């Protein structure tokens, strides 16, 4: 095999990794936050998720596109959606699949988001489908992201009753 013949294999044989659960190809990367494999969530709570969403609109107010997706690792489920409203014609597309071993694969049905350059450039594609809407656009971040860590109350532990919903992540994004 020659050096130029070596290319990353972006396709994963699920049956191979099912027998090696919870290991996955992404575990080769130095991205772990805990000693566990990436497929092992820090919480067994089925409500634990990772999510992205983007909202774009034109300056005239004729078009709004909302798209996003979620991974629910404890449920082995992935979902994505697209909502397009053009001059009052409102259409939606939703897709679901088994999450599986390949956490880098954001594609679900006709929805094909792709991270081109992390924290900077994404491509969003909604292929032709039975709902009659499609798009293909680049989303470029033109702002510096600001990270906000989630915080829990200190002292005697969690408050009585349901713990408040906690949001952690980045803000400062803008469609450019």
N, CA and C atoms as an extended XYZ file, in Angstrom:
528
Properties=species:S:1:pos:R:3:atomname:S:1:resname:S:1:resid:I:1 pbc="F F F"
N         0.848       -1.178        0.000 N   UNK     1
C         0.000        0.000        0.000 CA  UNK     1
C         0.890        1.237        0.000 C   UNK     1
N         0.566        2.188       -0.837 N   UNK     2
C         1.316        3.438       -0.918 CA  UNK     2
C         0.694        4.479       -0.008 C   UNK     2
N         1.514        5.438        0.382 N   UNK     3
C         1.039        6.489        1.279 CA  UNK     3
C        -0.166        7.223        0.697 C   UNK     3
N        -0.149        7.484       -0.610 N   UNK     4
C        -1.260        8.218       -1.222 CA  UNK     4
C        -2.551        7.392       -1.296 C   UNK     4
N        -2.446        6.062       -1.096 N   UNK     5
C        -3.631        5.208       -1.089 CA  UNK     5
C        -4.340        5.200        0.263 C   UNK     5
N        -3.672        5.709        1.300 N   UNK     6
C        -4.260        5.698        2.637 CA  UNK     6
C        -5.195        6.898        2.781 C   UNK     6
N        -6.450        6.597        2.983 N   UNK     7
C        -7.464        7.641        3.170 CA  UNK     7
C        -8.288        7.283        4.388 C   UNK     7
N        -8.792        8.299        5.085 N   UNK     8
C        -9.644        7.965        6.235 CA  UNK     8
C       -10.871        7.195        5.784 C   UNK     8
N       -11.217        6.148        6.514 N   UNK     9
C       -12.422        5.394        6.230 CA  UNK     9
C       -13.549        5.983        7.060 C   UNK     9
N       -14.463        6.663        6.390 N   UNK    10
C       -15.545        7.331        7.095 CA  UNK    10
C       -16.784        6.448        7.217 C   UNK    10
N       -16.691        5.213        6.705 N   UNK    11
C       -17.809        4.281        6.814 CA  UNK    11
C       -17.504        3.275        7.911 C   UNK    11
N       -18.472        3.018        8.729 N   UNK    12
C       -18.272        2.103        9.847 CA  UNK    12
C       -19.204        0.918        9.692 C   UNK    12
N       -18.659       -0.278        9.848 N   UNK    13
C       -19.446       -1.499        9.850 CA  UNK    13
C       -20.010       -1.661       11.251 C   UNK    13
N       -21.296       -1.402       11.428 N   UNK    14
C       -21.920       -1.412       12.744 CA  UNK    14
C       -21.793       -2.762       13.439 C   UNK    14
N       -21.916       -3.865       12.709 N   UNK    15
C       -21.875       -5.169       13.371 CA  UNK    15
C       -20.512       -5.414       14.014 C   UNK    15
N       -19.466       -4.935       13.388 N   UNK    16
C       -18.125       -5.064       13.965 CA  UNK    16
C       -18.050       -4.350       15.313 C   UNK    16
N       -18.608       -3.158       15.400 N   UNK    17
C       -18.525       -2.384       16.632 CA  UNK    17
C       -19.582       -2.782       17.650 C   UNK    17
N       -20.654       -3.430       17.203 N   UNK    18
C       -21.634       -3.932       18.167 CA  UNK    18
C       -20.983       -4.949       19.100 C   UNK    18
N       -20.118       -5.797       18.546 N   UNK    19
C       -19.463       -6.803       19.396 CA  UNK    19
C       -18.364       -6.195       20.258 C   UNK    19
N       -17.909       -5.000       19.929 N   UNK    20
C       -16.882       -4.324       20.725 CA  UNK    20
C       -17.460       -3.207       21.589 C   UNK    20
N       -18.774       -3.140       21.688 N   UNK    21
C       -19.424       -2.077       22.454 CA  UNK    21
C       -18.787       -1.964       23.838 C   UNK    21
N       -18.503       -0.776       24.313 N   UNK    22
C       -18.858        0.536       23.801 CA  UNK    22
C       -17.761        1.205       22.977 C   UNK    22
N       -16.741        0.470       22.557 N   UNK    23
C       -15.664        1.091       21.785 CA  UNK    23
C       -16.142        1.485       20.397 C   UNK    23
N       -15.575        2.581       19.863 N   UNK    24
C       -15.910        3.086       18.539 CA  UNK    24
C       -14.674        3.753       17.950 C   UNK    24
N       -14.614        3.940       16.636 N   UNK    25
C       -13.439        4.554       16.007 CA  UNK    25
C       -13.069        5.920       16.589 C   UNK    25
N       -14.044        6.676       17.042 N   UNK    26
C       -13.765        7.999       17.592 CA  UNK    26
C       -12.892        7.906       18.845 C   UNK    26
N       -12.872        6.728       19.497 N   UNK    27
C       -12.043        6.560       20.686 CA  UNK    27
C       -10.549        6.652       20.377 C   UNK    27
N       -10.157        6.528       19.120 N   UNK    28
C        -8.755        6.716       18.745 CA  UNK    28
C        -8.320        8.176       18.874 C   UNK    28
N        -9.270        9.098       18.837 N   UNK    29
C        -8.958       10.523       18.919 CA  UNK    29
C        -8.780       10.950       20.373 C   UNK    29
N        -7.965       11.936       20.581 N   UNK    30
C        -7.666       12.413       21.928 CA  UNK    30
C        -8.672       13.475       22.356 C   UNK    30
N        -9.918       13.050       22.537 N   UNK    31
C       -10.996       13.992       22.829 CA  UNK    31
C       -11.783       13.621       24.080 C   UNK    31
N       -11.351       12.612       24.801 N   UNK    32
C       -12.119       12.120       25.947 CA  UNK    32
C       -12.153       13.118       27.092 C   UNK    32
N       -13.283       13.169       27.770 N   UNK    33
C       -13.445       13.998       28.959 CA  UNK    33
C       -13.464       13.157       30.226 C   UNK    33
N       -13.602       11.855       30.062 N   UNK    34
C       -13.585       10.911       31.183 CA  UNK    34
C       -12.729        9.721       30.743 C   UNK    34
N       -12.388        8.800       31.637 N   UNK    35
C       -11.614        7.622       31.232 CA  UNK    35
C       -12.423        6.623       30.405 C   UNK    35
N       -13.723        6.842       30.264 N   UNK    36
C       -14.590        5.913       29.551 CA  UNK    36
C       -14.536        6.143       28.041 C   UNK    36
N       -14.943        5.124       27.255 N   UNK    37
C       -15.079        5.330       25.809 CA  UNK    37
C       -16.118        6.419       25.525 C   UNK    37
N       -16.037        7.029       24.358 N   UNK    38
C       -16.950        8.109       23.979 CA  UNK    38
C       -18.408        7.654       24.037 C   UNK    38
N       -18.696        6.412       23.701 N   UNK    39
C       -20.077        5.934       23.686 CA  UNK    39
C       -20.657        5.745       25.088 C   UNK    39
N       -19.861        5.896       26.119 N   UNK    40
C       -20.351        5.777       27.485 CA  UNK    40
C       -20.641        7.185       27.998 C   UNK    40
N       -21.902        7.476       28.233 N   UNK    41
C       -22.299        8.803       28.712 CA  UNK    41
C       -21.956        8.953       30.182 C   UNK    41
N       -21.743       10.167       30.602 N   UNK    42
C       -21.453       10.472       32.002 CA  UNK    42
C       -22.678       10.241       32.876 C   UNK    42
N       -23.841       10.137       32.246 N   UNK    43
C       -25.078        9.930       32.990 CA  UNK    43
C       -25.905        8.865       32.280 C   UNK    43
N       -26.583        8.022       33.044 N   UNK    44
C       -27.477        7.041       32.440 CA  UNK    44
C       -28.885        7.609       32.249 C   UNK    44
N       -29.084        8.857       32.628 N   UNK    45
C       -30.378        9.515       32.473 CA  UNK    45
C       -30.740        9.549       30.984 C   UNK    45
N       -31.892        8.983       30.589 N   UNK    46
C       -32.253        8.968       29.166 CA  UNK    46
C       -32.476       10.361       28.585 C   UNK    46
N       -32.628       11.364       29.445 N   UNK    47
C       -32.837       12.732       28.952 CA  UNK    47
C       -31.531       13.412       28.572 C   UNK    47
N       -30.396       12.779       28.859 N   UNK    48
C       -29.099       13.367       28.531 CA  UNK    48
C       -28.934       13.386       27.013 C   UNK    48
N       -28.524       14.525       26.470 N   UNK    49
C       -28.413       14.660       25.020 CA  UNK    49
C       -27.309       15.642       24.644 C   UNK    49
N       -26.949       15.591       23.370 N   UNK    50
C       -26.128       16.626       22.746 CA  UNK    50
C       -26.952       17.165       21.589 C   UNK    50
N       -26.838       18.459       21.339 N   UNK    51
C       -27.752       19.081       20.381 CA  UNK    51
C       -27.077       20.244       19.657 C   UNK    51
N       -27.500       20.460       18.426 N   UNK    52
C       -27.128       21.663       17.679 CA  UNK    52
C       -28.402       22.213       17.043 C   UNK    52
N       -28.428       23.507       16.770 N   UNK    53
C       -29.526       24.103       16.016 CA  UNK    53
C       -29.038       25.392       15.377 C   UNK    53
N       -29.664       25.715       14.262 N   UNK    54
C       -29.323       26.915       13.495 CA  UNK    54
C       -30.628       27.542       13.029 C   UNK    54
N       -30.698       28.854       13.146 N   UNK    55
C       -31.858       29.605       12.663 CA  UNK    55
C       -31.331       30.664       11.702 C   UNK    55
N       -31.836       30.649       10.482 N   UNK    56
C       -31.415       31.626        9.464 CA  UNK    56
C       -32.656       32.243        8.827 C   UNK    56
N       -32.517       33.501        8.421 N   UNK    57
C       -33.625       34.166        7.738 CA  UNK    57
C       -33.065       35.202        6.785 C   UNK    57
N       -33.878       35.567        5.820 N   UNK    58
C       -33.465       36.615        4.896 CA  UNK    58
C       -33.820       37.985        5.491 C   UNK    58
N       -33.265       39.026        4.918 N   UNK    59
C       -33.498       40.381        5.432 CA  UNK    59
C       -34.910       40.892        5.153 C   UNK    59
N       -35.566       40.344        4.135 N   UNK    60
C       -36.908       40.802        3.778 CA  UNK    60
C       -37.998       40.174        4.656 C   UNK    60
N       -37.673       39.092        5.330 N   UNK    61
C       -38.667       38.420        6.163 CA  UNK    61
C       -39.517       37.419        5.405 C   UNK    61
N       -39.119       37.074        4.182 N   UNK    62
C       -39.875       36.098        3.395 CA  UNK    62
C       -39.522       34.659        3.759 C   UNK    62
N       -38.300       34.431        4.215 N   UNK    63
C       -37.798       33.074        4.413 CA  UNK    63
C       -37.192       32.912        5.797 C   UNK    63
N       -37.546       31.813        6.454 N   UNK    64
C       -36.870       31.417        7.684 CA  UNK    64
C       -36.604       29.913        7.590 C   UNK    64
N       -35.385       29.531        7.952 N   UNK    65
C       -34.973       28.131        7.966 CA  UNK    65
C       -34.474       27.824        9.374 C   UNK    65
N       -35.032       26.791        9.969 N   UNK    66
C       -34.609       26.326       11.286 CA  UNK    66
C       -34.241       24.860       11.123 C   UNK    66
N       -33.028       24.506       11.529 N   UNK    67
C       -32.601       23.119       11.424 CA  UNK    67
C       -31.777       22.748       12.645 C   UNK    67
N       -31.827       21.485       12.998 N   UNK    68
C       -31.067       21.035       14.156 CA  UNK    68
C       -31.102       19.534       14.281 C   UNK    68
N       -30.388       19.065       15.280 N   UNK    69
C       -30.349       17.631       15.522 CA  UNK    69
C       -29.951       17.345       16.954 C   UNK    69
N       -30.234       16.125       17.381 N   UNK    70
C       -29.915       15.703       18.739 CA  UNK    70
C       -29.432       14.269       18.733 C   UNK    70
N       -28.485       13.994       19.609 N   UNK    71
C       -28.054       12.627       19.896 CA  UNK    71
C       -28.470       12.338       21.333 C   UNK    71
N       -29.125       11.192       21.541 N   UNK    72
C       -29.504       10.710       22.866 CA  UNK    72
C       -28.731        9.422       23.122 C   UNK    72
N       -27.487        9.527       23.603 N   UNK    73
C       -26.639        8.336       23.745 CA  UNK    73
C       -27.221        7.254       24.645 C   UNK    73
N       -27.887        7.628       25.717 N   UNK    74
C       -28.436        6.622       26.629 CA  UNK    74
C       -29.618        5.877       26.006 C   UNK    74
N       -30.208        6.421       24.953 N   UNK    75
C       -31.307        5.777       24.237 CA  UNK    75
C       -30.872        5.222       22.887 C   UNK    75
N       -29.578        5.425       22.515 N   UNK    76
C       -29.029        5.000       21.216 CA  UNK    76
C       -29.890        5.530       20.067 C   UNK    76
N       -30.266        6.813       20.169 N   UNK    77
C       -31.166        7.434       19.195 CA  UNK    77
C       -30.593        8.755       18.690 C   UNK    77
N       -30.771        8.996       17.403 N   UNK    78
C       -30.413       10.278       16.792 CA  UNK    78
C       -31.655       10.817       16.086 C   UNK    78
N       -31.830       12.146       16.139 N   UNK    79
C       -32.942       12.768       15.436 CA  UNK    79
C       -32.455       14.068       14.817 C   UNK    79
N       -33.136       14.494       13.767 N   UNK    80
C       -32.844       15.778       13.135 CA  UNK    80
C       -34.140       16.336       12.553 C   UNK    80
N       -34.143       17.635       12.316 N   UNK    81
C       -35.338       18.270       11.785 CA  UNK    81
C       -34.947       19.471       10.928 C   UNK    81
N       -35.870       19.848       10.076 N   UNK    82
C       -35.760       21.083        9.304 CA  UNK    82
C       -37.152       21.686        9.221 C   UNK    82
N       -37.216       22.985        9.430 N   UNK    83
C       -38.462       23.729        9.294 CA  UNK    83
C       -38.175       24.875        8.332 C   UNK    83
N       -38.970       24.969        7.297 N   UNK    84
C       -38.805       26.043        6.317 CA  UNK    84
C       -40.145       26.751        6.164 C   UNK    84
N       -40.118       28.056        6.310 N   UNK    85
C       -41.305       28.862        6.084 CA  UNK    85
C       -40.939       29.903        5.041 C   UNK    85
N       -41.571       29.790        3.874 N   UNK    86
C       -41.337       30.753        2.793 CA  UNK    86
C       -42.656       31.441        2.474 C   UNK    86
N       -42.724       32.725        2.824 N   UNK    87
C       -43.916       33.538        2.595 CA  UNK    87
C       -45.186       32.869        3.110 C   UNK    87
N       -45.093       32.297        4.303 N   UNK    88
C       -46.256       31.695        4.942 CA  UNK    88
C       -46.482       30.224        4.631 C   UNK    88
N       -45.757       29.660        3.657 N   UNK    89
C       -45.862       28.229        3.359 CA  UNK    89
C       -44.904       27.502        4.302 C   UNK    89
N       -45.455       26.824        5.301 N   UNK    90
C       -44.681       26.208        6.380 CA  UNK    90
C       -44.561       24.706        6.133 C   UNK    90
N       -43.314       24.198        6.082 N   UNK    91
C       -43.088       22.767        5.877 CA  UNK    91
C       -42.036       22.268        6.857 C   UNK    91
N       -42.195       21.025        7.274 N   UNK    92
C       -41.268       20.432        8.237 CA  UNK    92
C       -40.846       19.045        7.780 C   UNK    92
N       -39.608       18.693        8.130 N   UNK    93
C       -39.069       17.361        7.866 CA  UNK    93
C       -38.411       16.889        9.151 C   UNK    93
N       -38.681       15.641        9.540 N   UNK    94
C       -38.031       15.044       10.719 CA  UNK    94
C       -37.474       13.695       10.309 C   UNK    94
N       -36.353       13.341       10.939 N   UNK    95
C       -35.721       12.055       10.644 CA  UNK    95
C       -35.158       11.472       11.936 C   UNK    95
N       -35.195       10.147       12.027 N   UNK    96
C       -34.692        9.434       13.195 CA  UNK    96
C       -33.873        8.245       12.724 C   UNK    96
N       -32.911        7.813       13.563 N   UNK    97
C       -32.164        6.589       13.305 CA  UNK    97
C       -31.508        6.137       14.599 C   UNK    97
N       -30.988        4.929       14.565 N   UNK    98
C       -30.183        4.425       15.664 CA  UNK    98
C       -28.885        5.221       15.688 C   UNK    98
N       -28.439        5.640       16.845 N   UNK    99
C       -27.210        6.422       16.946 CA  UNK    99
C       -26.011        5.590       16.532 C   UNK    99
N       -25.854        4.418       17.080 N   UNK   100
C       -24.778        3.521       16.675 CA  UNK   100
C       -23.398        4.002       17.107 C   UNK   100
N       -22.380        3.453       16.479 N   UNK   101
C       -20.993        3.688       16.880 CA  UNK   101
C       -20.402        4.966       16.305 C   UNK   101
N       -20.902        5.427       15.179 N   UNK   102
C       -20.268        6.553       14.478 CA  UNK   102
C       -20.857        7.877       14.940 C   UNK   102
N       -20.290        8.455       15.984 N   UNK   103
C       -20.775        9.728       16.523 CA  UNK   103
C       -20.407       10.909       15.633 C   UNK   103
N       -19.561       10.708       14.650 N   UNK   104
C       -19.193       11.783       13.734 CA  UNK   104
C       -20.228       11.934       12.613 C   UNK   104
N       -21.086       10.939       12.439 N   UNK   105
C       -22.076       10.959       11.367 CA  UNK   105
C       -23.313       11.720       11.823 C   UNK   105
N       -23.504       12.923       11.310 N   UNK   106
C       -24.655       13.752       11.643 CA  UNK   106
C       -25.807       13.569       10.659 C   UNK   106
N       -25.622       12.764        9.608 N   UNK   107
C       -26.630       12.604        8.561 CA  UNK   107
C       -27.778       11.721        9.032 C   UNK   107
N       -29.006       12.185        8.794 N   UNK   108
C       -30.220       11.430        9.107 CA  UNK   108
C       -31.195       11.615        7.965 C   UNK   108
N       -31.497       10.555        7.249 N   UNK   109
C       -32.433       10.647        6.133 CA  UNK   109
C       -31.983       11.720        5.154 C   UNK   109
N       -32.901       12.623        4.744 N   UNK   110
C       -32.533       13.651        3.770 CA  UNK   110
C       -31.751       14.822        4.382 C   UNK   110
N       -31.607       14.846        5.700 N   UNK   111
C       -30.882       15.926        6.377 CA  UNK   111
C       -29.404       15.560        6.469 C   UNK   111
N       -28.540       16.407        5.903 N   UNK   112
C       -27.118       16.099        5.802 CA  UNK   112
C       -26.242       17.261        6.280 C   UNK   112
N       -26.234       17.557        7.577 N   UNK   113
C       -25.299       18.585        8.054 CA  UNK   113
C       -23.877       18.026        8.073 C   UNK   113
N       -22.920       18.872        7.756 N   UNK   114
C       -21.512       18.458        7.729 CA  UNK   114
C       -20.668       19.549        8.364 C   UNK   114
N       -19.829       19.169        9.303 N   UNK   115
C       -18.890       20.114        9.900 CA  UNK   115
C       -17.671       20.173        8.989 C   UNK   115
N       -17.472       21.313        8.345 N   UNK   116
C       -16.334       21.486        7.445 CA  UNK   116
C       -15.118       21.952        8.230 C   UNK   116
N       -15.313       22.923        9.084 N   UNK   117
C       -14.256       23.422        9.963 CA  UNK   117
C       -14.897       23.673       11.322 C   UNK   117
N       -14.500       22.886       12.309 N   UNK   118
C       -15.115       22.968       13.628 CA  UNK   118
C       -15.135       24.384       14.184 C   UNK   118
N       -16.253       24.764       14.770 N   UNK   119
C       -16.477       26.074       15.390 CA  UNK   119
C       -16.416       27.231       14.383 C   UNK   119
N       -16.377       26.936       13.096 N   UNK   120
C       -16.283       28.000       12.098 CA  UNK   120
C       -17.217       27.826       10.907 C   UNK   120
N       -17.257       26.616       10.325 N   UNK   121
C       -17.970       26.468        9.057 CA  UNK   121
C       -18.696       25.123        9.003 C   UNK   121
N       -20.019       25.179        8.767 N   UNK   122
C       -20.848       24.000        8.575 CA  UNK   122
C       -21.533       24.110        7.213 C   UNK   122
N       -21.853       22.967        6.625 N   UNK   123
C       -22.692       22.912        5.433 CA  UNK   123
C       -23.972       22.179        5.812 C   UNK   123
N       -25.101       22.783        5.481 N   UNK   124
C       -26.406       22.185        5.762 CA  UNK   124
C       -27.088       21.852        4.444 C   UNK   124
N       -27.445       20.577        4.280 N   UNK   125
C       -28.125       20.110        3.075 CA  UNK   125
C       -29.400       19.394        3.490 C   UNK   125
N       -30.487       19.767        2.860 N   UNK   126
C       -31.729       19.007        2.931 CA  UNK   126
C       -31.996       18.546        1.515 C   UNK   126
N       -31.818       17.247        1.282 N   UNK   127
C       -31.997       16.697       -0.061 CA  UNK   127
C       -33.467       16.704       -0.456 C   UNK   127
N       -33.707       16.570       -1.775 N   UNK   128
C       -35.076       16.461       -2.279 CA  UNK   128
C       -35.798       15.370       -1.494 C   UNK   128
N       -37.078       15.601       -1.198 N   UNK   129
C       -37.817       14.663       -0.362 CA  UNK   129
C       -39.304       14.758       -0.668 C   UNK   129
N       -40.085       13.916       -0.028 N   UNK   130
C       -41.522       13.866       -0.291 CA  UNK   130
C       -42.277       15.097        0.188 C   UNK   130
N       -41.656       15.947        1.022 N   UNK   131
C       -42.320       17.139        1.540 CA  UNK   131
C       -42.095       18.360        0.647 C   UNK   131
N       -41.292       18.207       -0.400 N   UNK   132
C       -41.147       19.258       -1.404 CA  UNK   132
C       -40.297       20.442       -0.996 C   UNK   132
N       -39.406       20.267       -0.031 N   UNK   133
C       -38.490       21.349        0.339 CA  UNK   133
C       -37.065       20.824        0.307 C   UNK   133
N       -36.145       21.677       -0.032 N   UNK   134
C       -34.732       21.298       -0.014 CA  UNK   134
C       -33.913       22.580        0.114 C   UNK   134
N       -32.662       22.403        0.543 N   UNK   135
C       -31.734       23.527        0.623 CA  UNK   135
C       -30.308       22.999        0.662 C   UNK   135
N       -29.394       23.900        0.416 N   UNK   136
C       -27.959       23.611        0.505 CA  UNK   136
C       -27.300       24.953        0.788 C   UNK   136
N       -26.831       25.138        2.036 N   UNK   137
C       -26.200       26.410        2.365 CA  UNK   137
C       -25.041       26.209        3.326 C   UNK   137
N       -24.134       27.172        3.324 N   UNK   138
C       -23.010       27.199        4.252 CA  UNK   138
C       -23.351       28.129        5.402 C   UNK   138
N       -22.979       27.731        6.591 N   UNK   139
C       -23.131       28.570        7.781 CA  UNK   139
C       -21.735       28.853        8.301 C   UNK   139
N       -21.375       30.115        8.312 N   UNK   140
C       -20.047       30.530        8.752 CA  UNK   140
C       -20.183       31.379       10.012 C   UNK   140
N       -19.428       30.995       11.043 N   UNK   141
C       -19.431       31.763       12.283 CA  UNK   141
C       -18.478       32.940       12.115 C   UNK   141
N       -18.960       34.119       12.406 N   UNK   142
C       -18.132       35.326       12.266 CA  UNK   142
C       -17.859       35.982       13.611 C   UNK   142
N       -18.261       35.331       14.665 N   UNK   143
C       -18.055       35.873       16.013 CA  UNK   143
C       -17.180       34.934       16.827 C   UNK   143
N       -16.585       35.453       17.864 N   UNK   144
C       -15.835       34.625       18.798 CA  UNK   144
C       -16.831       33.980       19.754 C   UNK   144
N       -16.723       32.658       19.945 N   UNK   145
C       -17.629       31.962       20.835 CA  UNK   145
C       -17.272       32.265       22.282 C   UNK   145
N       -18.290       32.251       23.114 N   UNK   146
C       -18.111       32.455       24.551 CA  UNK   146
C       -18.682       31.229       25.241 C   UNK   146
N       -17.852       30.546       26.006 N   UNK   147
C       -18.284       29.332       26.685 CA  UNK   147
C       -18.819       29.663       28.071 C   UNK   147
N       -19.947       29.061       28.405 N   UNK   148
C       -20.534       29.196       29.737 CA  UNK   148
C       -20.643       27.807       30.347 C   UNK   148
N       -19.924       27.555       31.408 N   UNK   149
C       -19.992       26.261       32.076 CA  UNK   149
C       -21.308       26.144       32.832 C   UNK   149
N       -21.822       24.925       32.889 N   UNK   150
C       -23.012       24.711       33.700 CA  UNK   150
C       -22.610       24.801       35.159 C   UNK   150
N       -23.514       25.274       35.978 N   UNK   151
C       -23.217       25.396       37.405 CA  UNK   151
C       -24.329       24.765       38.207 C   UNK   151
N       -23.956       24.147       39.286 N   UNK   152
C       -24.921       23.561       40.199 CA  UNK   152
C       -24.845       24.304       41.521 C   UNK   152
N       -25.919       24.311       42.281 N   UNK   153
C       -25.868       24.967       43.586 CA  UNK   153
C       -24.828       24.295       44.480 C   UNK   153
N       -24.192       25.072       45.303 N   UNK   154
C       -23.217       24.526       46.239 CA  UNK   154
C       -23.854       24.377       47.608 C   UNK   154
N       -23.158       23.770       48.508 N   UNK   155
C       -23.698       23.629       49.867 CA  UNK   155
C       -24.169       22.227       50.106 C   UNK   155
N       -25.447       22.080       50.398 N   UNK   156
C       -25.972       20.779       50.816 CA  UNK   156
C       -26.332       19.876       49.641 C   UNK   156
N       -25.926       20.208       48.430 N   UNK   157
C       -26.229       19.358       47.277 CA  UNK   157
C       -27.345       19.940       46.446 C   UNK   157
N       -28.099       19.076       45.798 N   UNK   158
C       -29.173       19.516       44.923 CA  UNK   158
C       -30.345       20.090       45.723 C   UNK   158
N       -31.044       21.059       45.148 N   UNK   159
C       -32.218       21.593       45.850 CA  UNK   159
C       -33.341       20.559       45.857 C   UNK   159
N       -34.309       20.747       46.760 N   UNK   160
C       -35.453       19.843       46.802 CA  UNK   160
C       -36.242       19.950       45.509 C   UNK   160
N       -36.917       18.864       45.173 N   UNK   161
C       -37.711       18.868       43.948 CA  UNK   161
C       -36.831       18.689       42.730 C   UNK   161
N       -37.352       19.048       41.585 N   UNK   162
C       -36.639       18.870       40.328 CA  UNK   162
C       -35.497       19.872       40.221 C   UNK   162
N       -34.341       19.368       39.800 N   UNK   163
C       -33.206       20.253       39.589 CA  UNK   163
C       -33.517       21.181       38.418 C   UNK   163
N       -33.146       22.420       38.546 N   UNK   164
C       -33.376       23.375       37.463 CA  UNK   164
C       -32.669       22.910       36.199 C   UNK   164
N       -33.274       23.186       35.070 N   UNK   165
C       -32.610       22.871       33.812 CA  UNK   165
C       -31.361       23.721       33.699 C   UNK   165
N       -30.305       23.092       33.260 N   UNK   166
C       -29.017       23.773       33.172 CA  UNK   166
C       -28.605       23.815       31.714 C   UNK   166
N       -28.193       24.967       31.266 N   UNK   167
C       -27.722       25.115       29.899 CA  UNK   167
C       -26.250       25.490       29.936 C   UNK   167
N       -25.462       24.736       29.234 N   UNK   168
C       -24.044       25.049       29.098 CA  UNK   168
C       -23.733       25.030       27.616 C   UNK   168
N       -22.798       25.829       27.191 N   UNK   169
C       -22.423       25.777       25.787 CA  UNK   169
C       -21.881       27.093       25.301 C   UNK   169
N       -22.067       27.317       24.022 N   UNK   170
C       -21.483       28.474       23.375 CA  UNK   170
C       -22.564       29.451       22.962 C   UNK   170
N       -22.235       30.714       22.964 N   UNK   171
C       -23.126       31.710       22.392 CA  UNK   171
C       -22.278       32.692       21.603 C   UNK   171
N       -22.895       33.511       20.831 N   UNK   172
C       -22.169       34.481       20.032 CA  UNK   172
C       -22.102       34.081       18.575 C   UNK   172
N       -22.872       33.064       18.165 N   UNK   173
C       -22.865       32.636       16.779 CA  UNK   173
C       -23.745       33.553       15.936 C   UNK   173
N       -23.441       33.638       14.673 N   UNK   174
C       -24.222       34.469       13.754 CA  UNK   174
C       -24.084       33.893       12.365 C   UNK   174
N       -25.176       33.839       11.625 N   UNK   175
C       -25.088       33.446       10.207 CA  UNK   175
C       -24.420       34.596        9.470 C   UNK   175
N       -23.409       34.297        8.722 N   UNK   176
C       -22.629       35.346        8.056 CA  UNK   176
C       -22.833       35.383        6.592 C   UNK   176
